[in-house]
Structure formats: C-alpha cells, structure tokens
Amino acid sequence: MIIRFLKISLFLTSFLFLTGFVPLPAVLGPAITAATSGNLAKATAQLVFDNEFKKKTGKSSLSYITEEVSKNNQENRINKDFRDLIEKRVEIVHQKLVEQNNETQIVKDFKLLVEKRVELTHKKIIQQKINQ
C-alpha cells in the first residue's frame, strides 16, 4: 500500500514538474502561505488575486510591479539627466552673458578713453594752428 502511494506521488510530482501543466510559482506561493500561516482563506485569496492579475495584465504581480518600478526609475534617471543638461546650459549661457556685460563695459571704457584722446589731440592740433 505504501509503495503504491509512493509510486502515485512520484508520478504526480514528476507530471507537475516535467510537463508544466501547473504553473508552479503560482501554486507554490499560496501553498507556502497556507503552510506558514495556517490560513487557507488568505492563501486562496492570494491565488485568486494572482490569477486575475495575470489574466488582466498578462504578467505575474511581482514581475508587473518590478517592471513598473524599473520604468519609474528609468523615467527619473532620464528626468535627472535632462535637468542636469538644462542646468549646465543655463550656467553656460549665464557665464557668456556675464562675459558680454563685462566686455561691453570694457569696450565702453575704451571708447570713452579713445574719444578723450581724440578730443585732446584735436585741441592740441587746433592750438598749434593758432600759434603758427
């Protein structure tokens, strides 16, 4: 009798593992829940939830959540890269504007200096013509 039970158990176990007839992870999770907590209702609810979730999304709940988290992390990484790029561009433009403003002041000062020199030189030439 025991040998017959072992043969049947071995046959069923090999059938489950080798044919892929039952998705083992989908059954294994609720089985572990039922074994550890002793709450069969909780294990059944978990199995039903996973099956419905897989029907609607085509993925297991764990793989779906993992994919969403990685997608969110990728979007955050892209947003961070974009923000860094914008900040760098703004800094470059700001630096160029500061340089232009300083350059303009230098050009204005130089222009005023040249105008003063031209005016003084012009006055000297006029003074020399009057003296001759």
N, CA, C and O atoms as a GROMACS GRO file, in nm:
protein
  528
    1MET      N    1   0.082  -0.120   0.000
    1MET     CA    2   0.000   0.000   0.000
    1MET      C    3   0.086   0.127   0.000
    1MET      O    4   0.060   0.221  -0.075
    2ILE      N    5   0.188   0.128   0.083
    2ILE     CA    6   0.275   0.245   0.092
    2ILE      C    7   0.354   0.260  -0.038
    2ILE      O    8   0.377   0.371  -0.085
    3ILE      N    9   0.396   0.149  -0.096
    3ILE     CA   10   0.471   0.154  -0.221
    3ILE      C   11   0.383   0.209  -0.333
    3ILE      O   12   0.429   0.286  -0.417
    4ARG      N   13   0.257   0.169  -0.333
    4ARG     CA   14   0.164   0.218  -0.434
    4ARG      C   15   0.143   0.369  -0.418
    4ARG      O   16   0.139   0.442  -0.517
    5PHE      N   17   0.129   0.415  -0.295
    5PHE     CA   18   0.113   0.558  -0.266
    5PHE      C   19   0.237   0.635  -0.312
    5PHE      O   20   0.224   0.743  -0.371
    6LEU      N   21   0.355   0.582  -0.286
    6LEU     CA   22   0.478   0.649  -0.327
    6LEU      C   23   0.488   0.655  -0.480
    6LEU      O   24   0.532   0.756  -0.534
    7LYS      N   25   0.448   0.549  -0.548
    7LYS     CA   26   0.453   0.548  -0.694
    7LYS      C   27   0.358   0.653  -0.752
    7LYS      O   28   0.395   0.726  -0.845
    8ILE      N   29   0.238   0.661  -0.697
    8ILE     CA   30   0.141   0.760  -0.744
    8ILE      C   31   0.192   0.902  -0.715
    8ILE      O   32   0.183   0.991  -0.800
    9SER      N   33   0.246   0.921  -0.595
    9SER     CA   34   0.300   1.053  -0.560
    9SER      C   35   0.416   1.091  -0.651
    9SER      O   36   0.424   1.205  -0.696
   10LEU      N   37   0.505   0.998  -0.678
   10LEU     CA   38   0.617   1.023  -0.767
   10LEU      C   39   0.568   1.056  -0.908
   10LEU      O   40   0.620   1.147  -0.973
   11PHE      N   41   0.469   0.981  -0.954
   11PHE     CA   42   0.414   1.004  -1.088
   11PHE      C   43   0.350   1.143  -1.096
   11PHE      O   44   0.376   1.216  -1.192
   12LEU      N   45   0.269   1.180  -0.998
   12LEU     CA   46   0.204   1.312  -0.999
   12LEU      C   47   0.307   1.425  -0.986
   12LEU      O   48   0.297   1.527  -1.054
   13THR      N   49   0.404   1.406  -0.899
   13THR     CA   50   0.507   1.507  -0.881
   13THR      C   51   0.586   1.527  -1.010
   13THR      O   52   0.610   1.640  -1.052
   14SER      N   53   0.626   1.416  -1.072
   14SER     CA   54   0.700   1.429  -1.197
   14SER      C   55   0.613   1.490  -1.306
   14SER      O   56   0.663   1.564  -1.390
   15PHE      N   57   0.484   1.460  -1.305
   15PHE     CA   58   0.391   1.519  -1.402
   15PHE      C   59   0.386   1.670  -1.384
   15PHE      O   60   0.388   1.744  -1.482
   16LEU      N   61   0.379   1.717  -1.260
   16LEU     CA   62   0.374   1.861  -1.233
   16LEU      C   63   0.503   1.931  -1.273
   16LEU      O   64   0.500   2.038  -1.336
   17PHE      N   65   0.616   1.872  -1.238
   17PHE     CA   66   0.744   1.938  -1.264
   17PHE      C   67   0.787   1.929  -1.410
   17PHE      O   68   0.847   2.023  -1.462
   18LEU      N   69   0.759   1.819  -1.476
   18LEU     CA   70   0.814   1.797  -1.609
   18LEU      C   71   0.725   1.846  -1.723
   18LEU      O   72   0.776   1.878  -1.830
   19THR      N   73   0.595   1.852  -1.704
   19THR     CA   74   0.508   1.890  -1.814
   19THR      C   75   0.471   2.037  -1.813
   19THR      O   76   0.426   2.090  -1.915
   20GLY      N   77   0.488   2.103  -1.703
   20GLY     CA   78   0.449   2.242  -1.695
   20GLY      C   79   0.298   2.258  -1.695
   20GLY      O   80   0.247   2.364  -1.730
   21PHE      N   81   0.227   2.153  -1.657
   21PHE     CA   82   0.081   2.156  -1.656
   21PHE      C   83   0.028   2.262  -1.560
   21PHE      O   84  -0.069   2.331  -1.590
   22VAL      N   85   0.091   2.274  -1.446
   22VAL     CA   86   0.051   2.373  -1.346
   22VAL      C   87   0.167   2.470  -1.330
   22VAL      O   88   0.280   2.429  -1.307
   23PRO      N   89   0.139   2.598  -1.343
   23PRO     CA   90   0.247   2.695  -1.319
   23PRO      C   91   0.289   2.688  -1.172
   23PRO      O   92   0.217   2.735  -1.084
   24LEU      N   93   0.403   2.630  -1.149
   24LEU     CA   94   0.448   2.600  -1.013
   24LEU      C   95   0.461   2.724  -0.925
   24LEU      O   96   0.416   2.719  -0.810
   25PRO      N   97   0.520   2.836  -0.971
   25PRO     CA   98   0.531   2.952  -0.882
   25PRO      C   99   0.394   3.006  -0.839
   25PRO      O  100   0.379   3.057  -0.728
   26ALA      N  101   0.296   2.995  -0.927
   26ALA     CA  102   0.162   3.045  -0.891
   26ALA      C  103   0.098   2.960  -0.782
   26ALA      O  104   0.018   3.011  -0.704
   27VAL      N  105   0.132   2.834  -0.776
   27VAL     CA  106   0.075   2.745  -0.675
   27VAL      C  107   0.163   2.741  -0.552
   27VAL      O  108   0.114   2.725  -0.440
   28LEU      N  109   0.294   2.755  -0.572
   28LEU     CA  110   0.388   2.744  -0.462
   28LEU      C  111   0.373   2.857  -0.361
   28LEU      O  112   0.383   2.834  -0.240
   29GLY      N  113   0.349   2.979  -0.409
   29GLY     CA  114   0.334   3.093  -0.317
   29GLY      C  115   0.218   3.075  -0.221
   29GLY      O  116   0.238   3.084  -0.100
   30PRO      N  117   0.098   3.051  -0.271
   30PRO     CA  118  -0.014   3.029  -0.179
   30PRO      C  119   0.004   2.904  -0.093
   30PRO      O  120  -0.044   2.900   0.020
   31ALA      N  121   0.073   2.802  -0.144
   31ALA     CA  122   0.096   2.682  -0.062
   31ALA      C  123   0.185   2.715   0.056
   31ALA      O  124   0.162   2.668   0.167
   32ILE      N  125   0.287   2.796   0.032
   32ILE     CA  126   0.375   2.838   0.142
   32ILE      C  127   0.298   2.925   0.240
   32ILE      O  128   0.316   2.912   0.361
   33THR      N  129   0.213   3.013   0.188
   33THR     CA  130   0.132   3.098   0.275
   33THR      C  131   0.040   3.013   0.363
   33THR      O  132   0.029   3.036   0.483
   34ALA      N  133  -0.024   2.914   0.303
   34ALA     CA  134  -0.114   2.827   0.380
   34ALA      C  135  -0.037   2.746   0.482
   34ALA      O  136  -0.085   2.724   0.593
   35ALA      N  137   0.084   2.702   0.445
   35ALA     CA  138   0.162   2.620   0.538
   35ALA      C  139   0.216   2.701   0.654
   35ALA      O  140   0.218   2.654   0.768
   36THR      N  141   0.261   2.824   0.628
   36THR     CA  142   0.322   2.903   0.735
   36THR      C  143   0.218   2.970   0.823
   36THR      O  144   0.234   2.972   0.945
   37SER      N  145   0.113   3.024   0.764
   37SER     CA  146   0.015   3.096   0.845
   37SER      C  147  -0.100   3.007   0.890
   37SER      O  148  -0.165   3.034   0.991
   38GLY      N  149  -0.125   2.902   0.816
   38GLY     CA  150  -0.237   2.815   0.850
   38GLY      C  151  -0.370   2.874   0.807
   38GLY      O  152  -0.475   2.819   0.839
   39ASN      N  153  -0.366   2.982   0.735
   39ASN     CA  154  -0.488   3.050   0.693
   39ASN      C  155  -0.515   3.012   0.547
   39ASN      O  156  -0.452   3.067   0.456
   40LEU      N  157  -0.605   2.922   0.526
   40LEU     CA  158  -0.637   2.875   0.392
   40LEU      C  159  -0.710   2.982   0.311
   40LEU      O  160  -0.693   2.991   0.189
   41ALA      N  161  -0.791   3.064   0.377
   41ALA     CA  162  -0.864   3.170   0.308
   41ALA      C  163  -0.766   3.273   0.250
   41ALA      O  164  -0.784   3.321   0.138
   42LYS      N  165  -0.664   3.305   0.328
   42LYS     CA  166  -0.564   3.401   0.282
   42LYS      C  167  -0.488   3.346   0.161
   42LYS      O  168  -0.463   3.419   0.064
   43ALA      N  169  -0.452   3.219   0.165
   43ALA     CA  170  -0.381   3.156   0.055
   43ALA      C  171  -0.468   3.150  -0.069
   43ALA      O  172  -0.420   3.173  -0.180
   44THR      N  173  -0.597   3.120  -0.052
   44THR     CA  174  -0.689   3.115  -0.165
   44THR      C  175  -0.706   3.253  -0.227
   44THR      O  176  -0.707   3.268  -0.349
   45ALA      N  177  -0.720   3.354  -0.142
   45ALA     CA  178  -0.734   3.491  -0.191
   45ALA      C  179  -0.610   3.533  -0.269
   45ALA      O  180  -0.620   3.599  -0.372
   46GLN      N  181  -0.494   3.494  -0.220
   46GLN     CA  182  -0.370   3.528  -0.290
   46GLN      C  183  -0.365   3.460  -0.427
   46GLN      O  184  -0.325   3.522  -0.525
   47LEU      N  185  -0.406   3.334  -0.433
   47LEU     CA  186  -0.406   3.260  -0.559
   47LEU      C  187  -0.505   3.322  -0.658
   47LEU      O  188  -0.473   3.338  -0.776
   48VAL      N  189  -0.624   3.357  -0.611
   48VAL     CA  190  -0.725   3.418  -0.698
   48VAL      C  191  -0.678   3.554  -0.747
   48VAL      O  192  -0.692   3.587  -0.865
   49PHE      N  193  -0.622   3.631  -0.657
   49PHE     CA  194  -0.572   3.763  -0.695
   49PHE      C  195  -0.463   3.752  -0.802
   49PHE      O  196  -0.466   3.824  -0.901
   50ASP      N  197  -0.367   3.661  -0.781
   50ASP     CA  198  -0.259   3.644  -0.879
   50ASP      C  199  -0.312   3.598  -1.014
   50ASP      O  200  -0.266   3.645  -1.119
   51ASN      N  201  -0.409   3.508  -1.012
   51ASN     CA  202  -0.466   3.460  -1.140
   51ASN      C  203  -0.540   3.570  -1.213
   51ASN      O  204  -0.525   3.585  -1.334
   52GLU      N  205  -0.620   3.648  -1.143
   52GLU     CA  206  -0.694   3.758  -1.206
   52GLU      C  207  -0.597   3.865  -1.258
   52GLU      O  208  -0.617   3.921  -1.366
   53PHE      N  209  -0.495   3.891  -1.180
   53PHE     CA  210  -0.396   3.991  -1.220
   53PHE      C  211  -0.325   3.946  -1.346
   53PHE      O  212  -0.300   4.025  -1.436
   54LYS      N  213  -0.292   3.817  -1.352
   54LYS     CA  214  -0.225   3.764  -1.471
   54LYS      C  215  -0.316   3.768  -1.593
   54LYS      O  216  -0.270   3.791  -1.704
   55LYS      N  217  -0.447   3.744  -1.573
   55LYS     CA  218  -0.541   3.750  -1.685
   55LYS      C  219  -0.550   3.891  -1.742
   55LYS      O  220  -0.554   3.910  -1.863
   56LYS      N  221  -0.553   3.990  -1.653
   56LYS     CA  222  -0.571   4.128  -1.697
   56LYS      C  223  -0.444   4.189  -1.754
   56LYS      O  224  -0.449   4.264  -1.852
   57THR      N  225  -0.330   4.160  -1.695
   57THR     CA  226  -0.206   4.224  -1.739
   57THR      C  227  -0.118   4.133  -1.822
   57THR      O  228  -0.032   4.181  -1.897
   58GLY      N  229  -0.137   4.004  -1.811
   58GLY     CA  230  -0.052   3.910  -1.884
   58GLY      C  231   0.078   3.883  -1.812
   58GLY      O  232   0.164   3.812  -1.864
   59LYS      N  233   0.094   3.939  -1.693
   59LYS     CA  234   0.217   3.920  -1.616
   59LYS      C  235   0.180   3.886  -1.473
   59LYS      O  236   0.070   3.914  -1.427
   60SER      N  237   0.274   3.825  -1.404
   60SER     CA  238   0.250   3.799  -1.262
   60SER      C  239   0.261   3.932  -1.187
   60SER      O  240   0.320   4.028  -1.236
   61SER      N  241   0.204   3.936  -1.068
   61SER     CA  242   0.203   4.061  -0.993
   61SER      C  243   0.344   4.106  -0.960
   61SER      O  244   0.373   4.226  -0.965
   62LEU      N  245   0.432   4.013  -0.926
   62LEU     CA  246   0.568   4.051  -0.892
   62LEU      C  247   0.643   4.107  -1.013
   62LEU      O  248   0.712   4.208  -1.001
   63SER      N  249   0.630   4.043  -1.129
   63SER     CA  250   0.700   4.093  -1.247
   63SER      C  251   0.642   4.227  -1.292
   63SER      O  252   0.716   4.313  -1.340
   64TYR      N  253   0.511   4.244  -1.278
   64TYR     CA  254   0.448   4.371  -1.316
   64TYR      C  255   0.499   4.484  -1.227
   64TYR      O  256   0.535   4.591  -1.276
   65ILE      N  257   0.502   4.460  -1.098
   65ILE     CA  258   0.549   4.564  -1.004
   65ILE      C  259   0.696   4.593  -1.028
   65ILE      O  260   0.738   4.709  -1.026
   66THR      N  261   0.776   4.489  -1.052
   66THR     CA  262   0.918   4.510  -1.081
   66THR      C  263   0.937   4.593  -1.206
   66THR      O  264   1.021   4.682  -1.210
   67GLU      N  265   0.859   4.564  -1.309
   67GLU     CA  266   0.869   4.638  -1.435
   67GLU      C  267   0.829   4.785  -1.415
   67GLU      O  268   0.894   4.875  -1.467
   68GLU      N  269   0.721   4.807  -1.341
   68GLU     CA  270   0.676   4.945  -1.318
   68GLU      C  271   0.779   5.024  -1.238
   68GLU      O  272   0.805   5.141  -1.268
   69VAL      N  273   0.839   4.961  -1.137
   69VAL     CA  274   0.940   5.030  -1.057
   69VAL      C  275   1.062   5.062  -1.142
   69VAL      O  276   1.116   5.172  -1.133
   70SER      N  277   1.105   4.967  -1.225
   70SER     CA  278   1.221   4.994  -1.310
   70SER      C  279   1.190   5.101  -1.413
   70SER      O  280   1.276   5.183  -1.445
   71LYS      N  281   1.066   5.102  -1.467
   71LYS     CA  282   1.026   5.206  -1.562
   71LYS      C  283   1.026   5.342  -1.494
   71LYS      O  284   1.071   5.442  -1.552
   72ASN      N  285   0.975   5.345  -1.370
   72ASN     CA  286   0.973   5.471  -1.295
   72ASN      C  287   1.115   5.518  -1.266
   72ASN      O  288   1.144   5.638  -1.277
   73ASN      N  289   1.204   5.426  -1.230
   73ASN     CA  290   1.343   5.463  -1.205
   73ASN      C  291   1.409   5.514  -1.333
   73ASN      O  292   1.486   5.610  -1.329
   74GLN      N  293   1.378   5.452  -1.446
   74GLN     CA  294   1.435   5.496  -1.572
   74GLN      C  295   1.383   5.636  -1.607
   74GLN      O  296   1.461   5.720  -1.652
   75GLU      N  297   1.254   5.662  -1.585
   75GLU     CA  298   1.199   5.795  -1.611
   75GLU      C  299   1.265   5.898  -1.520
   75GLU      O  300   1.296   6.008  -1.564
   76ASN      N  301   1.286   5.862  -1.394
   76ASN     CA  302   1.353   5.954  -1.302
   76ASN      C  303   1.496   5.980  -1.346
   76ASN      O  304   1.544   6.093  -1.336
   77ARG      N  305   1.564   5.875  -1.395
   77ARG     CA  306   1.701   5.891  -1.442
   77ARG      C  307   1.704   5.982  -1.564
   77ARG      O  308   1.792   6.067  -1.576
   78ILE      N  309   1.608   5.964  -1.656
   78ILE     CA  310   1.600   6.048  -1.775
   78ILE      C  311   1.570   6.192  -1.734
   78ILE      O  312   1.631   6.285  -1.787
   79ASN      N  313   1.476   6.210  -1.641
   79ASN     CA  314   1.444   6.345  -1.595
   79ASN      C  315   1.564   6.410  -1.528
   79ASN      O  316   1.588   6.529  -1.545
   80LYS      N  317   1.640   6.332  -1.450
   80LYS     CA  318   1.759   6.386  -1.384
   80LYS      C  319   1.863   6.426  -1.488
   80LYS      O  320   1.924   6.532  -1.477
   81ASP      N  321   1.885   6.340  -1.588
   81ASP     CA  322   1.982   6.373  -1.693
   81ASP      C  323   1.939   6.498  -1.769
   81ASP      O  324   2.022   6.583  -1.799
   82PHE      N  325   1.809   6.509  -1.799
   82PHE     CA  326   1.757   6.626  -1.869
   82PHE      C  327   1.774   6.751  -1.784
   82PHE      O  328   1.815   6.856  -1.834
   83ARG      N  329   1.743   6.740  -1.654
   83ARG     CA  330   1.756   6.854  -1.563
   83ARG      C  331   1.902   6.897  -1.553
   83ARG      O  332   1.932   7.016  -1.554
   84ASP      N  333   1.994   6.799  -1.544
   84ASP     CA  334   2.136   6.832  -1.538
   84ASP      C  335   2.182   6.902  -1.666
   84ASP      O  336   2.260   6.997  -1.660
   85LEU      N  337   2.132   6.855  -1.781
   85LEU     CA  338   2.167   6.916  -1.908
   85LEU      C  339   2.118   7.061  -1.914
   85LEU      O  340   2.191   7.150  -1.955
   86ILE      N  341   1.993   7.083  -1.872
   86ILE     CA  342   1.937   7.219  -1.871
   86ILE      C  343   2.016   7.309  -1.777
   86ILE      O  344   2.048   7.423  -1.812
   87GLU      N  345   2.047   7.259  -1.657
   87GLU     CA  346   2.123   7.340  -1.562
   87GLU      C  347   2.261   7.377  -1.618
   87GLU      O  348   2.308   7.489  -1.601
   88LYS      N  349   2.324   7.282  -1.685
   88LYS     CA  350   2.455   7.310  -1.744
   88LYS      C  351   2.444   7.415  -1.853
   88LYS      O  352   2.527   7.506  -1.862
   89ARG      N  353   2.342   7.402  -1.938
   89ARG     CA  354   2.322   7.501  -2.045
   89ARG      C  355   2.293   7.639  -1.989
   89ARG      O  356   2.345   7.739  -2.038
   90VAL      N  357   2.211   7.646  -1.885
   90VAL     CA  358   2.179   7.775  -1.824
   90VAL      C  359   2.304   7.837  -1.764
   90VAL      O  360   2.326   7.958  -1.775
   91GLU      N  361   2.387   7.755  -1.701
   91GLU     CA  362   2.512   7.806  -1.644
   91GLU      C  363   2.604   7.860  -1.753
   91GLU      O  364   2.666   7.965  -1.735
   92ILE      N  365   2.614   7.789  -1.866
   92ILE     CA  366   2.699   7.835  -1.977
   92ILE      C  367   2.647   7.967  -2.032
   92ILE      O  368   2.725   8.059  -2.056
   93VAL      N  369   2.516   7.975  -2.053
   93VAL     CA  370   2.457   8.099  -2.106
   93VAL      C  371   2.477   8.214  -2.008
   93VAL      O  372   2.508   8.326  -2.048
   94HIS      N  373   2.459   8.185  -1.880
   94HIS     CA  374   2.478   8.289  -1.778
   94HIS      C  375   2.622   8.339  -1.779
   94HIS      O  376   2.647   8.460  -1.771
   95GLN      N  377   2.716   8.247  -1.789
   95GLN     CA  378   2.857   8.285  -1.793
   95GLN      C  379   2.886   8.370  -1.916
   95GLN      O  380   2.958   8.469  -1.907
   96LYS      N  381   2.830   8.333  -2.031
   96LYS     CA  382   2.851   8.412  -2.153
   96LYS      C  383   2.791   8.551  -2.140
   96LYS      O  384   2.851   8.649  -2.184
   97LEU      N  385   2.673   8.560  -2.078
   97LEU     CA  386   2.612   8.692  -2.059
   97LEU      C  387   2.696   8.779  -1.967
   97LEU      O  388   2.712   8.898  -1.991
   98VAL      N  389   2.748   8.719  -1.862
   98VAL     CA  390   2.833   8.796  -1.771
   98VAL      C  391   2.958   8.844  -1.844
   98VAL      O  392   2.999   8.959  -1.828
   99GLU      N  393   3.017   8.756  -1.924
   99GLU     CA  394   3.135   8.796  -2.001
   99GLU      C  395   3.102   8.908  -2.100
   99GLU      O  396   3.181   9.001  -2.117
  100GLN      N  397   2.986   8.898  -2.164
  100GLN     CA  398   2.946   9.003  -2.259
  100GLN      C  399   2.925   9.135  -2.187
  100GLN      O  400   2.965   9.241  -2.235
  101ASN      N  401   2.861   9.129  -2.070
  101ASN     CA  402   2.838   9.253  -1.995
  101ASN      C  403   2.971   9.314  -1.952
  101ASN      O  404   2.988   9.435  -1.961
  102ASN      N  405   3.062   9.233  -1.907
  102ASN     CA  406   3.194   9.284  -1.869
  102ASN      C  407   3.268   9.336  -1.991
  102ASN      O  408   3.334   9.440  -1.984
  103GLU      N  409   3.258   9.266  -2.100
  103GLU     CA  410   3.324   9.307  -2.224
  103GLU      C  411   3.266   9.439  -2.273
  103GLU      O  412   3.340   9.526  -2.318
  104THR      N  413   3.137   9.454  -2.263
  104THR     CA  414   3.073   9.578  -2.306
  104THR      C  415   3.122   9.694  -2.221
  104THR      O  416   3.146   9.803  -2.273
  105GLN      N  417   3.137   9.672  -2.091
  105GLN     CA  418   3.186   9.778  -2.003
  105GLN      C  419   3.329   9.814  -2.042
  105GLN      O  420   3.365   9.932  -2.045
  106ILE      N  421   3.409   9.714  -2.071
  106ILE     CA  422   3.547   9.740  -2.111
  106ILE      C  423   3.549   9.815  -2.244
  106ILE      O  424   3.627   9.909  -2.261
  107VAL      N  425   3.466   9.774  -2.337
  107VAL     CA  426   3.458   9.841  -2.466
  107VAL      C  427   3.411   9.986  -2.448
  107VAL      O  428   3.464  10.077  -2.512
  108LYS      N  429   3.312  10.008  -2.362
  108LYS     CA  430   3.264  10.144  -2.336
  108LYS      C  431   3.375  10.229  -2.275
  108LYS      O  432   3.397  10.343  -2.316
  109ASP      N  433   3.445  10.171  -2.176
  109ASP     CA  434   3.554  10.246  -2.114
  109ASP      C  435   3.663  10.278  -2.217
  109ASP      O  436   3.716  10.389  -2.220
  110PHE      N  437   3.696  10.181  -2.299
  110PHE     CA  438   3.798  10.201  -2.402
  110PHE      C  439   3.753  10.308  -2.501
  110PHE      O  440   3.832  10.393  -2.542
  111LYS      N  441   3.627  10.303  -2.539
  111LYS     CA  442   3.572  10.400  -2.633
  111LYS      C  443   3.578  10.541  -2.575
  111LYS      O  444   3.616  10.636  -2.644
  112LEU      N  445   3.540  10.555  -2.447
  112LEU     CA  446   3.547  10.686  -2.382
  112LEU      C  447   3.691  10.737  -2.375
  112LEU      O  448   3.717  10.855  -2.395
  113LEU      N  449   3.783  10.646  -2.345
  113LEU     CA  450   3.923  10.684  -2.338
  113LEU      C  451   3.974  10.732  -2.474
  113LEU      O  452   4.044  10.833  -2.484
  114VAL      N  453   3.939  10.658  -2.578
  114VAL     CA  454   3.981  10.695  -2.714
  114VAL      C  455   3.919  10.830  -2.752
  114VAL      O  456   3.986  10.914  -2.810
  115GLU      N  457   3.791  10.850  -2.720
  115GLU     CA  458   3.726  10.977  -2.752
  115GLU      C  459   3.794  11.093  -2.681
  115GLU      O  460   3.812  11.200  -2.739
  116LYS      N  461   3.833  11.072  -2.555
  116LYS     CA  462   3.903  11.178  -2.482
  116LYS      C  463   4.038  11.209  -2.547
  116LYS      O  464   4.076  11.325  -2.561
  117ARG      N  465   4.108  11.104  -2.586
  117ARG     CA  466   4.238  11.122  -2.650
  117ARG      C  467   4.223  11.194  -2.784
  117ARG      O  468   4.302  11.283  -2.817
  118VAL      N  469   4.122  11.155  -2.859
  118VAL     CA  470   4.098  11.221  -2.988
  118VAL      C  471   4.065  11.368  -2.965
  118VAL      O  472   4.113  11.456  -3.037
  119GLU      N  473   3.984  11.393  -2.867
  119GLU     CA  474   3.946  11.532  -2.837
  119GLU      C  475   4.067  11.614  -2.793
  119GLU      O  476   4.086  11.728  -2.837
  120LEU      N  477   4.148  11.554  -2.706
  120LEU     CA  478   4.269  11.626  -2.662
  120LEU      C  479   4.366  11.649  -2.779
  120LEU      O  480   4.424  11.757  -2.793
  121THR      N  481   4.381  11.548  -2.859
  121THR     CA  482   4.469  11.561  -2.975
  121THR      C  483   4.415  11.667  -3.071
  121THR      O  484   4.491  11.748  -3.124
  122HIS      N  485   4.286  11.668  -3.092
  122HIS     CA  486   4.224  11.767  -3.178
  122HIS      C  487   4.247  11.908  -3.123
  122HIS      O  488   4.278  12.000  -3.198
  123LYS      N  489   4.230  11.924  -2.992
  123LYS     CA  490   4.254  12.055  -2.930
  123LYS      C  491   4.399  12.098  -2.947
  123LYS      O  492   4.427  12.215  -2.973
  124LYS      N  493   4.493  12.002  -2.932
  124LYS     CA  494   4.635  12.035  -2.948
  124LYS      C  495   4.665  12.079  -3.090
  124LYS      O  496   4.740  12.174  -3.112
  125ILE      N  497   4.606  12.008  -3.187
  125ILE     CA  498   4.628  12.046  -3.327
  125ILE      C  499   4.572  12.184  -3.354
  125ILE      O  500   4.636  12.266  -3.420
  126ILE      N  501   4.454  12.211  -3.305
  126ILE     CA  502   4.394  12.345  -3.323
  126ILE      C  503   4.481  12.450  -3.254
  126ILE      O  504   4.501  12.559  -3.308
  127GLN      N  505   4.530  12.420  -3.137
  127GLN     CA  506   4.615  12.515  -3.063
  127GLN      C  507   4.744  12.541  -3.142
  127GLN      O  508   4.792  12.654  -3.147
  128GLN      N  509   4.799  12.436  -3.201
  128GLN     CA  510   4.922  12.454  -3.280
  128GLN      C  511   4.895  12.540  -3.403
  128GLN      O  512   4.978  12.624  -3.439
  129LYS      N  513   4.783  12.521  -3.467
  129LYS     CA  514   4.749  12.602  -3.585
  129LYS      C  515   4.730  12.748  -3.546
  129LYS      O  516   4.768  12.838  -3.621
  130ILE      N  517   4.673  12.771  -3.433
  130ILE     CA  518   4.652  12.911  -3.387
  130ILE      C  519   4.788  12.974  -3.353
  130ILE      O  520   4.811  13.090  -3.384
  131ASN      N  521   4.874  12.900  -3.293
  131ASN     CA  522   5.006  12.952  -3.255
  131ASN      C  523   5.096  12.978  -3.375
  131ASN      O  524   5.188  13.059  -3.364
  132GLN      N  525   5.074  12.917  -3.484
  132GLN     CA  526   5.160  12.937  -3.601
  132GLN      C  527   5.117  13.057  -3.671
  132GLN      O  528   5.177  13.093  -3.773
   0.00000   0.00000   0.00000
